[in-house]
């Protein structure tokens, strides 16, 4: 499984390198990148999630949905709680906690688990993404700013991605199979997720400043995101499931790098954007090694 994971990550890295080169050679421009991300976030990713919740396996075994969403919620809550325990002081502690708490599930985990496990991998990654979306668009910006408001959480949670995801879950619960003439174009659109996501990450890396990575605090926060928090979550998950496929899926999900929205939110707030960019960049590059390491370690414990 380690070799399969490593090979899958290397495949994704080639797509990221393509995005990096395309941006440097001005094939992808900054305004084009914004458009591409809009297509990814508002069309391709929702299509992927809708497709994953229309799997025949789920209609036959709906209990998988309950367990997957439950484990996904546990994974996200642990990811948010642990940084508050591990990061107690510092002027940028809100940014550092956010960088550890919110990972790149949509852009990294869905392509990676799809390449390793196929549809069932897509399903578990999508289940976590359902939960992550609820938190990333509501709790994360408030966590960075340090200004929490129940009204803001509710307002930011109700967005198009959340609505489409909840609709997909409702269709599954109601036992409604969407007709082929709808699902065929949905599948085509969903297939755009992997290339668009990795091209986008490569382009973001191309316009980032590498020097932001060479900071002791950035290295420490990246270590927490990629090694410490995933290992704690992995050990806790062994108490809730014995299914090796489920465990390996969540080991990988817990080990993904810092989410790409973290430096964007920091830029908007004017809070430690350079540090957030450095953490995003370092964790994205280092995960090529750390994700296979986590899988290797947990398979042997």
C-alpha positions in Angstrom: 0.0 0.0 0.0 2.9 2.4 0.7 4.2 1.9 -2.9 0.7 2.4 -4.3 0.3 5.6 -2.2 3.7 6.9 -3.3 3.1 6.2 -6.9 -0.3 8.0 -6.8 1.3 11.0 -5.1 4.0 11.1 -7.7 1.3 11.1 -10.4 -0.3 14.1 -8.7 3.0 15.8 -8.4 3.5 15.6 -12.2 0.2 17.5 -12.6 1.3 20.1 -10.0 4.6 20.5 -11.9 2.6 21.0 -15.1 0.6 23.8 -13.4 3.9 25.3 -12.0 5.4 25.4 -15.5 2.2 26.6 -17.1 2.1 29.6 -14.7 5.8 30.4 -15.1 5.5 30.3 -18.9 2.4 32.4 -18.7 0.1 29.8 -20.2 -1.9 30.1 -17.0 -2.2 33.7 -15.9 -3.4 35.1 -12.6 -6.8 36.1 -13.8 -7.1 32.7 -15.6 -6.2 31.0 -12.4 -9.1 32.7 -10.6 -11.5 31.6 -13.3 -10.1 28.0 -13.1 -10.5 27.9 -9.4 -14.1 29.2 -9.8 -14.9 26.3 -12.2 -13.2 23.8 -9.8 -14.9 25.0 -6.6 -18.4 25.7 -8.0 -18.8 23.1 -10.8 -16.2 20.3 -10.8 -16.0 19.6 -7.1 -19.8 19.7 -6.4 -20.2 17.3 -9.4 -17.6 14.9 -7.9 -19.4 14.9 -4.6 -22.8 14.4 -6.2 -21.4 11.5 -8.2 -19.8 9.9 -5.1 -23.2 10.0 -3.3 -24.9 8.3 -6.2 -22.8 5.1 -6.0 -24.9 1.9 -6.1 -22.9 0.6 -3.2 -24.3 3.4 -1.0 -27.9 2.7 -2.0 -27.4 -0.9 -1.0 -25.5 -0.1 2.3 -26.7 3.2 3.6 -25.1 2.6 6.9 -21.8 3.4 5.2 -22.9 7.0 4.9 -23.7 7.3 8.6 -20.4 5.9 9.7 -18.4 7.8 7.1 -20.0 11.2 8.1 -19.6 10.3 11.8 -15.9 9.5 11.3 -15.4 12.6 9.1 -16.9 14.8 11.8 -14.7 13.2 14.4 -11.6 13.7 12.2 -12.4 17.4 11.6 -13.2 18.1 15.3 -10.0 16.5 16.4 -8.1 18.5 13.7 -9.6 21.7 15.2 -9.2 20.8 18.9 -5.6 19.5 18.8 -4.0 22.8 17.6 -5.5 24.6 20.6 -3.7 22.1 22.8 -0.4 22.0 20.9 -0.1 25.8 20.0 -0.6 27.8 23.2 1.3 31.0 22.7 2.6 33.3 20.0 1.5 36.5 18.2 0.3 34.5 15.1 -1.3 31.6 17.0 -4.7 32.0 15.4 -3.1 31.6 11.9 -0.9 28.7 13.0 -3.9 26.9 14.6 -5.9 27.4 11.4 -3.1 26.1 9.3 -3.0 22.9 11.3 -6.7 22.5 11.7 -7.8 22.8 8.0 -6.2 20.6 5.4 -6.4 20.3 1.7 -9.0 17.6 1.5 -10.7 18.8 -1.7 -7.6 19.4 -3.9 -5.3 16.6 -2.6 -7.4 13.9 -0.8 -10.1 13.4 -3.4 -7.7 12.9 -6.3 -5.3 10.8 -4.2 -7.9 8.5 -2.7 -9.7 8.2 -6.1 -6.4 7.0 -7.7 -5.8 4.5 -4.9 -9.3 3.1 -4.1 -11.5 4.2 -7.0 -15.1 5.1 -6.2 -15.0 4.0 -2.5 -12.0 6.2 -2.0 -13.8 9.1 -3.6 -16.8 8.5 -1.3 -14.7 8.6 1.9 -12.9 11.7 0.7 -16.2 13.3 -0.3 -17.7 12.5 3.1 -14.9 14.3 4.9 -15.2 17.1 2.4 -18.9 17.5 3.3 -17.9 18.1 6.9 -14.8 20.2 5.9 -16.9 22.5 3.7 -19.2 23.3 6.6 -16.2 24.4 8.8 -13.8 25.9 6.2 -16.4 28.4 4.9 -17.7 29.3 8.4 -15.3 28.5 11.3 -11.9 29.0 9.6 -12.1 32.7 8.7 -13.5 33.5 12.1 -10.8 31.4 13.7 -8.1 33.4 11.9 -9.6 36.7 12.8 -10.3 35.6 16.3 -13.8 37.1 16.1 -16.4 34.4 16.6 -20.1 35.1 16.0 -22.9 32.6 15.7 -24.6 34.8 13.1 -21.4 34.8 10.9 -21.0 31.1 11.2 -24.6 30.5 10.1 -24.3 33.0 7.2 -21.0 31.6 5.9 -22.1 28.0 6.2 -25.0 28.4 3.8 -23.2 28.5 0.5 -23.7 26.8 -2.8 -21.2 24.0 -2.1 -22.9 23.1 1.2 -26.4 23.2 -0.4 -25.4 20.9 -3.3 -23.7 18.5 -0.9 -26.7 18.4 1.5 -28.9 17.8 -1.6 -26.8 14.9 -2.7 -27.1 13.4 0.8 -30.8 13.9 0.8 -31.2 12.2 -2.6 -29.3 9.2 -1.2 -31.4 9.0 2.0 -34.6 9.3 -0.1 -33.4 6.5 -2.3 -33.5 8.6 -5.5 -31.3 7.6 -8.3 -30.7 10.5 -10.7 -31.3 9.4 -14.4 -28.3 8.6 -16.7 -28.8 11.7 -18.8 -28.0 13.8 -15.7 -25.3 11.6 -14.2 -23.3 11.3 -17.5 -22.5 15.0 -17.7 -22.1 15.2 -13.9 -19.4 12.4 -14.3 -17.7 14.3 -17.1 -17.6 17.5 -15.0 -16.5 15.6 -11.9 -13.5 14.2 -13.8 -12.2 17.7 -14.1 -11.6 17.9 -10.4 -8.2 16.1 -10.3 -6.5 18.0 -13.2 -7.9 21.4 -12.3 -7.1 21.0 -8.6 -3.5 20.0 -9.2 -2.9 22.5 -11.9 -4.2 25.2 -9.6 -1.9 24.1 -6.7 1.1 24.1 -9.1 0.2 27.6 -10.2 -0.2 28.8 -6.6 3.3 27.4 -5.7 4.8 29.1 -8.8 3.7 32.5 -7.5 4.6 31.9 -3.9 7.8 33.1 -2.3 10.0 30.1 -1.4 11.9 32.0 1.3 8.7 32.0 3.4 9.3 28.2 4.1 12.8 28.8 5.7 11.5 29.8 9.1 11.8 27.7 12.2 8.2 28.4 13.3 6.9 27.5 9.8 8.8 24.2 9.9 7.4 23.4 13.4 3.8 24.2 12.4 4.2 22.1 9.2 5.5 19.2 11.3 2.4 19.4 13.5 0.2 19.4 10.4 1.8 16.6 8.6 3.1 14.3 11.4 1.9 15.0 14.9 -1.8 15.7 14.4 -2.3 12.8 11.8 -0.6 10.3 14.1 -2.8 11.3 17.1 -5.9 11.1 14.9 -4.8 7.7 13.5 -4.4 6.2 16.9 -7.8 7.5 18.1 -9.5 6.1 14.9 -8.3 2.6 15.7 -10.8 2.7 18.6 -13.7 3.4 16.2 -13.0 1.1 13.2 -11.2 -2.1 12.4 -11.9 -2.0 8.6 -8.4 -1.6 7.0 -9.7 0.2 4.0 -11.6 2.8 6.1 -8.6 3.2 8.4 -6.1 3.7 5.6 -8.5 6.2 3.9 -8.7 8.3 7.0 -5.0 8.0 7.7 -4.4 9.6 4.3 -7.2 12.2 4.9 -5.7 13.2 8.2 -2.2 13.6 6.6 -3.0 16.0 3.8 -1.2 19.4 3.8 -2.6 22.8 4.9 -5.6 24.0 2.9 -5.1 26.5 0.1 -7.7 28.8 1.5 -5.6 29.5 4.6 -3.2 32.0 3.0 -6.1 33.5 1.1 -8.1 34.2 4.3 -4.9 35.6 6.0 -4.4 37.9 3.0 -7.9 39.2 3.3 -7.5 39.8 7.1 -4.0 41.2 6.7 -2.7 38.7 9.3 0.6 36.8 8.8 -0.1 36.0 5.1 3.6 35.3 4.5 3.7 32.7 7.2 0.5 31.1 6.0 1.9 31.0 2.5 5.1 29.4 3.8 3.2 26.7 5.7 1.0 25.9 2.7 4.0 25.7 0.4 6.1 23.6 2.7 3.4 21.1 3.7 2.3 20.7 0.0 5.8 19.8 -1.0 6.7 17.7 2.0 3.5 15.6 1.9 5.0 13.7 -1.0 7.2 12.1 1.7 5.1 12.4 4.8 1.8 10.7 3.6 3.6 7.5 2.5 5.5 7.6 5.8 2.3 7.8 7.9 0.7 4.9 5.9 3.9 2.9 6.3 4.1 3.5 10.0 0.4 2.8 10.8 0.5 -0.4 8.7 3.2 -1.7 11.0 1.8 -0.7 14.4 
